Amino acid sequence: MQKQQETLTNKSKKCSVYGPVANVYAAANTGSWRLERPKVDFEACVKCGTCEKYCPANVIDVIKDKVECIEIDFNYCKGCGICANECPKKCISMVPERSEG
């Protein structure tokens, strides 16, 4: 194992950096390849925030003062369905992306 590590470190190229290096990480519109999207039944929603907590993309906001209390950023929603699975009231359902409503 040590011999392999020495071989790999001996073969690595050295590079020079001339000046400051800046990386800009900008997220692209990742929701464009989604097949299903979440649809919320606002009448049944109790605004518990479970969907917001479990969303891996962090695109759900629960606003307790509004009637339509859940806002989803569909530009970045992947359509994974975790919010629908975790909702204790089952007020979130997954519908096909191209469907109406």
Backbone as ProteinMPNN parsed JSONL, in Angstrom:
{"seq_chain_A": "MQKQQETLTNKSKKCSVYGPVANVYAAANTGSWRLERPKVDFEACVKCGTCEKYCPANVIDVIKDKVECIEIDFNYCKGCGICANECPKKCISMVPERSEG", "coords_chain_A": {"N_chain_A": [[0.82, -1.187, 0.0], [1.899, 1.244, 0.825], [3.86, 1.534, -1.084], [2.356, 1.935, -3.393], [1.195, 4.427, -2.798], [3.479, 6.036, -2.663], [4.324, 5.861, -5.3], [2.22, 7.111, -6.64], [2.341, 9.718, -5.559], [4.846, 10.526, -6.363], [4.548, 10.725, -9.087], [2.843, 12.809, -9.499], [1.978, 15.903, -11.014], [3.4, 19.117, -10.733], [1.941, 22.278, -10.36], [1.755, 25.722, -11.136], [0.299, 28.57, -9.709], [-0.706, 31.602, -10.776], [-1.575, 34.233, -9.313], [-4.696, 35.379, -7.814], [-7.203, 32.937, -7.289], [-10.442, 32.434, -8.232], [-13.462, 30.903, -7.695], [-16.616, 30.541, -9.02], [-19.612, 29.333, -8.171], [-22.469, 28.658, -9.628], [-25.796, 27.783, -9.548], [-27.565, 25.913, -11.903], [-30.676, 25.816, -13.72], [-32.155, 23.315, -12.388], [-34.536, 22.034, -12.252], [-35.609, 21.422, -14.665], [-35.55, 18.846, -15.708], [-37.347, 17.356, -14.355], [-39.808, 14.837, -13.746], [-42.119, 14.462, -12.275], [-44.103, 16.588, -10.21], [-44.622, 18.248, -7.052], [-47.878, 18.698, -5.709], [-49.893, 20.719, -3.748], [-52.429, 20.398, -1.336], [-53.948, 22.889, -0.025], [-56.024, 23.24, 1.758], [-55.965, 21.048, 3.47], [-53.509, 21.253, 4.64], [-51.553, 21.701, 7.54], [-49.512, 23.348, 8.134], [-47.09, 22.438, 9.278], [-44.4, 22.206, 8.617], [-42.858, 20.001, 8.021], [-42.359, 19.095, 5.422], [-40.674, 21.094, 4.467], [-38.5, 20.711, 6.136], [-37.509, 18.159, 5.404], [-36.887, 18.364, 2.694], [-34.507, 17.709, 0.281], [-33.34, 19.433, -1.54], [-33.836, 21.882, -0.529], [-35.912, 23.696, -1.297], [-38.418, 24.357, -0.476], [-40.603, 26.515, 1.178], [-42.312, 27.311, 4.105], [-44.848, 29.379, 4.862], [-46.49, 30.738, 7.37], [-48.439, 32.704, 7.609], [-49.903, 32.997, 5.298], [-52.57, 32.0, 3.037], [-52.084, 30.188, 0.943], [-49.846, 28.427, 1.968], [-47.46, 27.039, 1.466], [-44.613, 27.453, -0.393], [-42.982, 26.528, -3.305], [-39.988, 26.343, -5.004], [-39.976, 25.842, -8.18], [-38.04, 25.968, -10.113], [-35.831, 24.694, -9.174], [-36.704, 22.38, -7.965], [-36.517, 18.905, -7.797], [-38.37, 16.93, -8.055], [-38.461, 14.679, -6.441], [-40.164, 13.612, -4.505], [-39.976, 13.293, -1.783], [-41.042, 15.135, -0.011], [-43.786, 14.639, -0.273], [-43.911, 12.027, 0.69], [-43.129, 12.339, 3.366], [-44.972, 14.044, 4.522], [-47.186, 14.44, 7.173], [-49.973, 14.749, 7.06], [-50.567, 14.02, 4.533], [-51.069, 15.852, 2.468], [-49.676, 16.617, 0.293], [-49.221, 15.711, -2.983], [-47.848, 13.847, -5.707], [-47.796, 14.814, -9.023], [-47.937, 14.266, -12.592], [-45.55, 16.042, -14.547], [-46.38, 17.469, -16.853], [-49.084, 17.796, -16.509], [-52.241, 19.47, -16.011], [-52.981, 21.932, -13.536]], "CA_chain_A": [[0.0, 0.0, 0.0], [2.773, 2.411, 0.895], [4.546, 1.645, -2.37], [1.407, 2.542, -4.32], [1.062, 5.831, -2.47], [4.708, 6.719, -3.064], [4.326, 5.925, -6.757], [1.262, 8.126, -7.061], [2.796, 11.056, -5.184], [6.025, 10.86, -7.156], [4.162, 11.007, -10.461], [1.942, 13.952, -9.609], [2.561, 17.092, -11.614], [3.316, 20.351, -9.962], [1.443, 23.376, -11.178], [1.917, 27.04, -10.535], [-0.861, 29.436, -9.768], [-0.232, 32.974, -10.9], [-2.582, 35.21, -8.923], [-5.836, 34.852, -7.051], [-8.09, 32.012, -7.974], [-11.811, 32.613, -7.763], [-14.432, 29.97, -8.253], [-18.0, 30.957, -8.88], [-20.496, 28.196, -8.333], [-23.826, 29.11, -9.858], [-26.691, 26.663, -9.806], [-28.362, 26.005, -13.112], [-32.072, 25.439, -13.548], [-32.117, 21.855, -12.297], [-35.893, 21.505, -12.259], [-36.076, 21.209, -16.04], [-35.609, 17.422, -16.041], [-38.286, 16.736, -13.422], [-40.909, 14.103, -14.355], [-43.293, 14.705, -11.44], [-43.962, 17.755, -9.337], [-45.539, 18.203, -5.914], [-49.077, 19.54, -5.703], [-50.272, 20.862, -2.341], [-53.811, 20.657, -0.968], [-53.786, 23.9, 1.023], [-57.104, 23.082, 2.728], [-55.587, 20.012, 4.434], [-52.186, 21.549, 5.206], [-51.552, 22.259, 8.896], [-48.331, 24.225, 8.21], [-46.183, 21.88, 10.285], [-43.018, 22.423, 8.19], [-42.132, 18.744, 7.814], [-41.9, 19.054, 4.028], [-39.534, 22.015, 4.396], [-37.389, 20.105, 6.876], [-36.954, 16.99, 4.722], [-36.572, 18.622, 1.284], [-33.055, 17.671, 0.111], [-32.899, 20.564, -2.354], [-34.125, 23.086, 0.247], [-36.67, 24.596, -2.164], [-39.757, 24.543, 0.072], [-40.745, 27.49, 2.265], [-43.628, 27.32, 4.748], [-45.175, 30.723, 5.342], [-47.663, 30.446, 8.195], [-49.419, 33.788, 7.565], [-50.602, 33.017, 4.018], [-53.509, 30.916, 2.771], [-51.252, 29.227, 0.211], [-48.758, 28.514, 2.937], [-46.237, 26.378, 1.021], [-44.053, 27.942, -1.653], [-41.966, 25.618, -3.832], [-39.24, 26.909, -6.126], [-39.987, 24.798, -9.199], [-36.823, 26.039, -10.936], [-34.817, 23.813, -8.602], [-37.324, 21.163, -7.424], [-36.142, 17.74, -8.602], [-39.503, 16.02, -8.159], [-38.078, 13.419, -5.788], [-41.313, 13.104, -3.789], [-39.722, 13.122, -0.354], [-42.002, 15.971, 0.715], [-45.067, 13.932, -0.274], [-43.787, 10.851, 1.559], [-42.935, 12.722, 4.756], [-46.079, 14.867, 5.01], [-48.025, 13.65, 8.081], [-51.373, 14.874, 6.669], [-50.662, 13.551, 3.14], [-51.679, 16.899, 1.656], [-48.831, 16.82, -0.885], [-49.235, 14.565, -3.892], [-46.988, 14.013, -6.877], [-48.548, 14.764, -10.269], [-47.036, 14.341, -13.755], [-45.068, 17.411, -14.809], [-47.117, 18.128, -17.93], [-50.528, 17.82, -16.238], [-52.826, 20.776, -15.635], [-53.366, 22.079, -12.124]], "C_chain_A": [[0.867, 1.254, 0.0], [3.489, 2.619, -0.434], [3.638, 2.294, -3.413], [1.283, 4.039, -4.052], [2.305, 6.62, -2.881], [4.77, 6.87, -4.573], [3.397, 7.02, -7.24], [1.736, 9.527, -6.709], [4.037, 11.466, -5.968], [5.658, 11.256, -8.569], [3.298, 12.252, -10.6], [2.693, 15.161, -10.158], [2.428, 18.261, -10.67], [2.808, 21.439, -10.889], [1.618, 24.671, -10.41], [0.639, 27.831, -10.714], [-0.346, 30.861, -9.753], [-1.34, 33.952, -10.547], [-3.742, 34.557, -8.197], [-6.715, 33.959, -7.914], [-9.482, 32.187, -7.379], [-12.707, 31.611, -8.469], [-15.828, 30.506, -7.989], [-18.861, 29.744, -9.17], [-21.929, 28.721, -8.447], [-24.691, 27.912, -10.21], [-27.483, 26.919, -11.075], [-29.792, 25.605, -12.784], [-32.168, 23.919, -13.564], [-33.499, 21.23, -12.274], [-36.396, 21.159, -13.637], [-36.194, 19.744, -16.42], [-36.556, 16.646, -15.138], [-39.416, 16.042, -14.185], [-42.219, 14.293, -13.592], [-43.034, 15.923, -10.566], [-44.956, 17.656, -8.187], [-46.709, 19.164, -6.092], [-49.614, 19.533, -4.275], [-51.77, 21.123, -2.228], [-53.764, 21.6, 0.234], [-54.869, 23.81, 2.094], [-56.698, 22.102, 3.837], [-54.278, 20.32, 5.157], [-52.32, 22.197, 6.587], [-50.31, 23.112, 9.164], [-47.322, 23.749, 9.241], [-44.708, 22.069, 9.911], [-42.216, 21.157, 7.966], [-41.584, 18.656, 6.399], [-40.664, 19.93, 3.841], [-38.295, 21.399, 5.039], [-36.708, 18.989, 6.087], [-36.582, 17.215, 3.265], [-35.056, 18.64, 1.088], [-32.513, 18.838, -0.709], [-33.148, 21.898, -1.673], [-34.868, 24.138, -0.589], [-38.077, 24.86, -1.656], [-39.698, 25.543, 1.224], [-42.169, 27.412, 2.795], [-43.824, 28.701, 5.351], [-46.507, 30.621, 6.069], [-48.746, 31.518, 8.111], [-50.262, 33.795, 6.295], [-51.565, 31.843, 3.906], [-52.794, 29.805, 1.999], [-49.898, 29.21, 0.905], [-47.446, 27.888, 2.479], [-45.826, 26.948, -0.331], [-42.921, 27.022, -2.057], [-41.307, 26.295, -5.012], [-39.083, 25.818, -7.181], [-38.803, 24.889, -10.158], [-35.769, 25.049, -10.452], [-35.383, 22.535, -7.993], [-37.027, 19.997, -8.357], [-37.295, 16.771, -8.808], [-39.243, 14.682, -7.5], [-39.217, 12.8, -4.992], [-41.101, 12.893, -2.307], [-40.708, 13.953, 0.465], [-43.36, 15.281, 0.806], [-45.032, 12.72, 0.647], [-43.737, 11.223, 3.034], [-44.095, 13.519, 5.345], [-46.999, 14.038, 5.905], [-49.511, 13.694, 7.718], [-51.628, 14.392, 5.24], [-51.374, 14.572, 2.25], [-50.826, 17.253, 0.439], [-48.89, 15.542, -1.712], [-48.338, 14.879, -5.077], [-47.844, 13.839, -8.132], [-47.57, 14.82, -11.435], [-46.736, 15.795, -14.111], [-45.937, 18.141, -15.829], [-48.621, 18.217, -17.677], [-50.977, 19.234, -15.862], [-53.128, 20.782, -14.148], [-52.393, 21.607, -11.217]], "O_chain_A": [[0.6, 2.205, -0.734], [3.7, 3.755, -0.857], [4.092, 3.105, -4.22], [1.268, 4.834, -4.992], [2.198, 7.738, -3.386], [5.221, 7.9, -5.074], [3.744, 7.777, -8.147], [1.544, 10.448, -7.503], [4.245, 12.655, -6.208], [6.372, 12.038, -9.197], [3.047, 12.703, -11.718], [3.852, 15.412, -9.828], [1.466, 18.371, -9.91], [3.196, 21.512, -12.055], [1.625, 24.688, -9.179], [-0.015, 27.758, -11.755], [0.361, 31.273, -8.833], [-1.996, 34.459, -11.457], [-3.766, 33.343, -7.993], [-6.929, 34.208, -9.1], [-9.666, 32.095, -6.165], [-12.697, 31.499, -9.695], [-16.165, 30.876, -6.865], [-18.84, 29.198, -10.273], [-22.515, 29.171, -7.463], [-24.337, 27.12, -11.083], [-28.005, 28.014, -11.287], [-30.074, 25.113, -11.691], [-32.251, 23.308, -14.63], [-33.618, 20.005, -12.275], [-37.507, 20.648, -13.774], [-36.889, 19.427, -17.385], [-36.566, 15.415, -15.156], [-39.929, 16.59, -15.16], [-43.297, 14.285, -14.186], [-41.892, 16.239, -10.231], [-46.015, 17.045, -8.333], [-46.545, 20.29, -6.562], [-49.772, 18.474, -3.668], [-52.315, 21.968, -2.939], [-53.566, 21.164, 1.368], [-54.658, 24.257, 3.221], [-57.044, 22.3, 5.001], [-53.976, 19.706, 6.18], [-53.106, 23.127, 6.773], [-50.085, 23.546, 10.294], [-46.763, 24.551, 9.99], [-43.851, 22.092, 10.795], [-41.007, 21.228, 7.743], [-40.462, 18.191, 6.197], [-39.724, 19.551, 3.142], [-37.181, 21.553, 4.539], [-35.482, 18.878, 6.093], [-36.004, 16.32, 2.648], [-34.377, 19.493, 1.661], [-31.341, 19.19, -0.58], [-32.722, 22.938, -2.175], [-34.504, 25.314, -0.591], [-38.859, 25.525, -2.336], [-38.861, 25.435, 2.12], [-43.125, 27.443, 2.02], [-43.075, 29.132, 6.227], [-47.545, 30.436, 5.435], [-49.881, 31.259, 8.51], [-51.246, 34.532, 6.221], [-51.407, 30.826, 4.581], [-52.887, 28.63, 2.355], [-48.949, 29.877, 0.493], [-46.403, 28.184, 3.061], [-46.598, 26.925, -1.289], [-42.011, 26.757, -1.272], [-41.987, 26.77, -5.922], [-38.185, 24.98, -7.098], [-38.585, 23.967, -10.945], [-34.916, 24.616, -11.226], [-34.616, 21.683, -7.544], [-37.256, 20.086, -9.564], [-37.207, 15.879, -9.651], [-39.753, 13.657, -7.953], [-39.246, 11.582, -4.815], [-41.982, 12.357, -1.635], [-41.157, 13.514, 1.524], [-44.014, 15.332, 1.848], [-46.023, 12.419, 1.313], [-44.258, 10.484, 3.869], [-44.184, 13.652, 6.565], [-47.542, 13.031, 5.452], [-50.241, 12.757, 8.042], [-52.772, 14.361, 4.789], [-52.177, 14.208, 1.392], [-51.217, 18.101, -0.363], [-48.644, 14.444, -1.212], [-48.104, 16.043, -5.403], [-48.536, 12.831, -8.281], [-46.477, 15.368, -11.289], [-47.597, 16.665, -13.979], [-46.197, 19.333, -15.665], [-49.361, 18.671, -18.55], [-50.174, 20.07, -15.45], [-53.489, 19.754, -13.573], [-52.596, 21.674, -10.005]]}, "name": "protein", "num_of_chains": 1, "seq": "MQKQQETLTNKSKKCSVYGPVANVYAAANTGSWRLERPKVDFEACVKCGTCEKYCPANVIDVIKDKVECIEIDFNYCKGCGICANECPKKCISMVPERSEG"}
